[in-house]
Amino acid sequence: MVVLQVHFLLLPFLMTIMGAAQYLMQDAALLSYIDQRFLSLEKRLEKCNQDMLEYVDEFRDFSKMVLSRLAGLSTDKAEVRSEVENLLSRIDHAQRDIDYFGSVTDSNACVEVHEDLLKQQLLEEAEEKKRLKLMLNASCDHVLAGIRSLKVVKKTGGKHGSWMKDPGKKHTKIYLLSGSVNNVILEFANIMTFMANNHTLKSRTVPLPLPWEGTGHVIFQGFLFYHRYGSLNEIVKFNIQRRNVADQMLLPGAGRIPAYQLSPQTKIDLAVDEQGLWALHAEPETGGNIVITKINHVTMAVEHSWDTPCSSKDAEAAFMACNTLHVVYNSPSGGTSRIQCIYDVLDALNTYMNPGLHFPKRQGSHSTIHYNPKEKQLFAWGDGSQIIYKLHTEQK
């Protein structure tokens, strides 16, 4: 009985000891596995380090080889440059020898060619001058010698405007164009009607489909020629009797700067003389000097153009008379107007600077000055007044 009780007491103890021994065996196996894994990682790291050292050694050897080849290339480059410079020097010497022998052998031929070119140029200039004289029907045999007197016909309108008479035969009508931008013409039967007190009641109003710009318009052979407002260089030909636009054209080079510095509202100034219709304007390419263009009033085509030495600086107006440009200058504040530049399109040598022609008995400025070849008078607009200047001419 006692032995049986002892057996039952030892049995749980033995079971406990056996369980502890089993756990100890499992921990030992786990530690052994972890140790083996660490050993494997150490071997791999050692191999990676050894491979990296080998790569570094190989890269150093490669760098030495590249630097050595670059040094060789620099040497080759210097040798090639020296050879090229030597070759260029030889080519330069050869070229100079060729030029020398060519100048020696062909000098006589070159002189002959130059003389032929000069003769041809002189012949072409003579032909061109002859053609221009025929085109302009150069029958003008007088020059402007002075401005004798003035007559203030009326004072109406603002600072800017123009008034004129058609220089064609049997034309007595007076036309008034007030302002630098407008689209209405006032037509009067004659000068007496225009001078009447209530002249607006006795005028005929002619509206324009396209407004004008500036004050450089003219009336010739029943047509009004003017610079169209809002355009750079468009000139309109308007039939006054039929009240419609008969033709239009573009004037090359014009419209970018004022024709006259003291009249900035006018970019293109049209003029009429014994030879017909002209256009005056300034261009930046000429340094602001005035350019003359002859226009065929029938076909509205450019016939010829001249660059003049007459400056637009301090100029207030200009007019054409007998193929000759007369530029009128003044001071910015307004003073005595004077003609300081005269240019004959048929003889550029007859260019006169400061000829001493002054406008008589008047202080102020002009908005426009137009020549009437029929009456040999100037129709001017000065500070709102309509003025006629009588001219003194002499034989050429």
C-alpha positions in Angstrom: 0.0 0.0 0.0 2.8 2.3 0.9 4.7 1.3 -2.2 1.7 2.1 -4.4 1.4 5.6 -2.9 5.0 6.3 -3.5 4.6 5.3 -7.1 1.8 7.7 -7.7 3.8 10.5 -6.1 6.9 9.9 -8.3 5.0 9.7 -11.6 4.1 13.5 -11.9 7.7 14.5 -10.9 9.2 12.3 -13.6 6.8 13.7 -16.2 7.9 17.2 -15.3 11.6 16.4 -15.6 11.1 14.8 -19.0 9.1 17.9 -20.3 11.9 20.2 -19.2 14.6 18.0 -20.9 12.6 18.2 -24.2 12.4 22.0 -24.1 16.2 22.2 -23.5 16.8 20.0 -26.5 14.6 22.3 -28.7 16.4 25.5 -27.6 19.8 23.9 -28.3 18.7 23.1 -31.9 17.4 26.7 -32.4 20.7 28.2 -31.2 22.7 25.8 -33.5 20.6 26.9 -36.5 21.0 30.6 -35.7 24.8 30.2 -35.3 25.0 28.4 -38.8 23.1 31.3 -40.4 25.4 33.9 -39.0 28.4 31.9 -40.2 26.9 31.8 -43.7 26.3 35.6 -43.7 29.9 36.3 -42.6 31.2 34.2 -45.4 29.1 36.1 -48.0 30.1 39.5 -46.6 33.8 38.5 -46.7 33.3 37.4 -50.4 31.5 40.7 -51.3 34.3 42.7 -49.7 36.9 40.7 -51.6 35.0 41.3 -54.9 34.8 45.0 -54.2 38.5 45.2 -53.7 39.1 43.5 -57.0 36.7 45.9 -58.7 38.6 48.9 -57.3 41.9 47.6 -58.5 40.4 47.0 -62.0 39.0 50.6 -62.1 42.3 52.0 -61.1 44.0 50.1 -63.9 41.3 51.4 -66.4 41.7 55.0 -65.2 45.5 54.8 -65.8 44.9 53.4 -69.3 42.4 56.2 -70.2 44.6 59.0 -68.9 47.5 57.6 -70.9 45.5 57.5 -74.1 44.2 61.1 -73.5 47.8 62.3 -73.1 48.6 60.6 -76.4 45.6 62.3 -78.1 46.7 65.8 -76.8 50.1 65.1 -78.4 48.5 64.0 -81.7 46.2 67.1 -81.6 49.1 69.5 -81.2 50.9 67.7 -84.1 47.7 68.0 -86.3 47.2 71.6 -85.5 50.8 72.4 -86.4 50.4 70.6 -89.7 47.1 72.5 -90.5 48.7 75.9 -89.6 51.6 75.1 -91.9 49.2 74.1 -94.7 47.2 77.3 -94.3 50.3 79.4 -94.4 51.4 77.7 -97.7 47.9 78.2 -99.1 48.0 81.9 -98.1 51.4 82.3 -99.9 50.1 80.6 -102.9 47.0 82.8 -103.0 49.0 85.9 -102.8 51.2 84.7 -105.7 48.1 84.0 -107.8 46.6 87.4 -107.0 49.9 89.1 -108.0 50.3 87.2 -111.3 46.6 87.8 -112.0 46.9 91.6 -111.4 50.0 91.8 -113.6 48.5 89.9 -116.5 45.0 91.3 -116.4 45.6 94.9 -115.3 45.1 96.3 -118.8 41.9 94.3 -119.3 40.5 95.6 -116.0 41.2 99.2 -117.0 39.4 98.7 -120.2 36.4 97.1 -118.5 36.3 100.0 -115.9 36.4 102.5 -118.7 33.6 100.7 -120.6 31.5 100.6 -117.4 32.1 104.3 -116.8 31.1 105.2 -120.4 28.0 103.0 -120.1 27.0 104.6 -116.8 27.5 108.1 -118.3 25.5 107.1 -121.3 22.7 105.7 -119.2 22.6 108.9 -117.0 22.4 111.0 -120.2 19.6 108.9 -121.5 17.7 109.0 -118.2 18.0 112.8 -118.0 16.8 113.1 -121.6 13.8 110.8 -120.8 13.0 112.8 -117.7 13.0 116.1 -119.7 10.7 114.5 -122.3 8.4 113.1 -119.6 8.3 116.5 -117.7 8.0 118.5 -120.9 10.7 120.8 -119.6 9.3 124.0 -120.9 9.8 125.9 -117.6 12.2 128.7 -118.2 11.8 130.7 -115.0 12.9 130.5 -111.4 11.5 131.9 -108.2 13.2 135.1 -107.4 11.1 136.4 -104.5 7.7 136.6 -102.8 6.4 140.1 -103.5 3.2 140.5 -101.4 0.5 138.8 -99.6 -3.3 139.1 -99.3 -5.3 137.7 -96.5 -8.5 136.7 -98.3 -10.4 135.4 -95.3 -10.1 134.1 -91.8 -12.2 131.0 -91.3 -11.5 127.6 -89.7 -9.0 126.3 -87.2 -5.2 126.1 -87.2 -5.0 123.3 -89.7 -6.6 123.3 -93.2 -6.2 124.0 -96.9 -7.9 125.9 -99.6 -7.2 125.9 -103.3 -8.4 126.5 -106.9 -8.2 123.9 -109.6 -5.4 125.1 -111.9 -7.1 123.6 -115.0 -8.5 125.9 -117.7 -11.7 127.8 -117.0 -11.8 126.7 -113.3 -12.9 129.5 -111.0 -14.3 127.5 -108.1 -12.7 127.7 -104.7 -12.5 124.6 -102.4 -12.1 124.7 -98.6 -11.0 121.7 -96.6 -11.0 122.5 -92.9 -9.1 120.4 -90.3 -6.5 117.7 -90.5 -9.0 114.9 -90.4 -12.4 115.4 -92.1 -14.6 114.1 -94.9 -16.4 117.2 -96.1 -15.4 119.6 -98.9 -17.0 123.1 -99.2 -17.2 124.3 -102.9 -17.7 127.9 -103.8 -18.6 129.3 -107.2 -15.7 131.8 -107.2 -13.4 133.9 -105.0 -16.1 136.6 -104.3 -18.6 134.0 -103.1 -15.9 132.6 -100.8 -15.1 136.0 -99.4 -18.8 136.7 -98.5 -19.7 137.0 -94.8 -22.1 134.1 -94.8 -20.0 132.0 -97.1 -21.2 128.7 -95.7 -24.8 129.4 -96.9 -23.5 129.9 -100.5 -21.3 126.8 -100.6 -21.9 123.3 -101.9 -21.1 120.5 -99.5 -19.3 117.5 -101.0 -19.1 114.5 -98.7 -16.3 112.0 -99.1 -16.8 108.3 -98.7 -13.2 108.0 -97.2 -11.9 110.8 -94.9 -8.6 112.6 -95.4 -5.6 112.9 -93.1 -3.3 115.9 -92.9 -3.5 119.0 -95.1 -1.6 118.0 -98.1 -4.4 117.5 -100.6 -4.7 119.1 -104.0 -7.4 119.4 -106.7 -6.4 118.9 -110.3 -8.4 118.3 -113.5 -11.7 118.0 -111.5 -10.3 115.4 -109.1 -9.3 115.7 -105.4 -6.1 113.8 -104.5 -5.6 113.2 -100.8 -4.0 110.9 -98.2 -6.6 108.5 -96.8 -7.1 108.7 -93.0 -6.1 105.6 -91.1 -3.8 104.3 -93.9 0.0 104.3 -94.0 0.5 105.6 -97.6 -2.8 105.3 -99.5 -3.6 108.1 -101.9 -7.2 108.5 -103.1 -8.4 110.0 -106.4 -11.9 111.4 -105.9 -14.1 112.6 -108.7 -15.7 115.8 -107.3 -18.4 116.1 -110.0 -19.6 112.4 -109.8 -18.8 112.1 -106.1 -17.1 108.8 -106.2 -13.7 107.3 -105.8 -12.0 107.0 -109.2 -8.8 105.3 -108.2 -6.4 104.6 -105.4 -2.6 103.9 -105.0 0.1 103.2 -102.4 3.0 105.5 -102.3 6.2 103.4 -101.6 8.2 104.5 -98.5 5.8 107.2 -97.4 3.7 107.7 -94.3 6.1 106.5 -91.5 7.2 110.0 -90.4 5.8 113.5 -91.0 6.7 115.2 -94.2 7.6 118.4 -92.2 8.6 118.4 -88.5 6.6 121.6 -87.8 3.5 120.1 -89.4 3.3 116.6 -87.9 -0.3 116.2 -89.0 0.8 115.8 -92.7 2.6 112.6 -93.6 2.1 113.0 -97.4 2.0 116.4 -99.1 0.6 116.4 -102.6 1.5 119.2 -105.0 0.7 120.4 -108.5 2.9 122.5 -110.9 3.3 123.0 -114.6 4.2 119.3 -115.0 1.3 117.8 -113.1 1.0 115.8 -109.8 3.7 115.3 -107.3 4.0 113.8 -103.8 6.4 115.0 -101.1 7.3 113.0 -98.0 10.2 112.1 -95.7 11.7 108.8 -95.0 13.9 107.5 -92.0 16.3 105.9 -94.5 17.1 109.3 -95.9 17.8 110.8 -92.5 14.5 112.6 -92.6 15.2 114.4 -95.9 12.4 115.0 -98.2 11.7 112.6 -101.1 10.0 113.8 -104.3 7.8 111.4 -106.4 6.3 112.2 -109.7 2.8 110.6 -110.1 0.8 110.2 -113.3 -2.5 111.7 -112.3 -4.4 109.7 -115.0 -3.0 106.2 -114.2 -2.0 106.8 -110.6 1.4 105.2 -111.3 4.8 106.3 -110.0 6.9 107.7 -112.8 10.1 108.7 -111.0 11.4 109.4 -107.5 14.2 111.7 -106.2 16.0 111.8 -102.8 16.7 115.4 -102.0 19.2 117.0 -99.6 16.4 119.2 -98.1 15.8 118.3 -94.5 12.3 118.0 -93.0 13.7 119.3 -89.6 12.2 122.8 -88.8 10.2 122.6 -92.1 6.6 123.6 -92.0 5.6 123.2 -95.7 6.8 122.9 -99.3 5.6 123.3 -102.8 6.6 122.4 -106.4 7.0 125.0 -109.0 8.5 124.4 -112.5 10.0 121.0 -111.6 11.6 122.5 -108.5 11.0 121.8 -104.8 10.9 124.8 -102.5 11.0 123.9 -98.8 9.6 126.5 -96.3 11.2 126.6 -92.8 10.2 128.4 -89.6 10.9 128.3 -85.8 8.9 126.0 -83.5 7.3 128.9 -81.8 6.3 130.6 -85.1 8.2 133.4 -86.8 9.1 134.6 -90.3 8.7 131.8 -92.8 11.6 131.5 -95.3 12.6 129.2 -98.2 15.9 127.6 -97.3 16.2 124.8 -99.7 15.5 124.7 -103.4 16.0 121.5 -105.5 15.6 121.1 -109.3 14.8 117.5 -110.2 16.3 118.0 -113.7 19.5 119.4 -112.4 20.6 118.3 -109.0 23.6 120.6 -109.2 21.1 123.6 -109.0 20.5 122.9 -105.3 20.4 126.1 -103.3 20.7 126.3 -99.5 19.6 129.5 -97.8 18.7 131.4 -101.0 17.4 134.3 -98.9 13.7 134.1 -99.9 11.4 135.3 -97.0 7.6 135.6 -96.8 6.7 139.3 -96.4 5.1 141.1 -93.5 3.8 138.2 -91.5 4.7 136.4 -88.3 3.2 133.0 -87.7 3.2 129.6 -89.2 1.7 127.8 -92.2 -0.4 124.7 -92.3 -0.1 124.3 -96.1 1.4 126.2 -99.0 0.3 125.2 -102.5 1.4 126.6 -105.8 -1.1 127.4 -108.5 0.7 127.1 -111.9 -2.1 128.9 -113.8 -2.1 132.0 -111.7 1.6 131.8 -110.5 0.5 132.3 -107.0 0.7 130.5 -103.6 -2.5 129.5 -101.8 -1.6 129.2 -98.1 -3.3 128.5 -94.8 -1.8 130.3 -91.9 -3.2 130.1 -88.3 -6.8 129.9 -89.7 -6.3 132.5 -92.4 -6.6 131.9 -96.1 -3.7 133.8 -97.8 -2.5 134.4 -101.3 1.1 135.2 -102.0 2.2 136.7 -105.3 5.5 135.5 -106.7 8.4 137.3 -108.5 10.1 135.1 -111.1 13.1 135.5 -113.4 14.4 133.7 -116.5 16.7 130.8 -116.0 
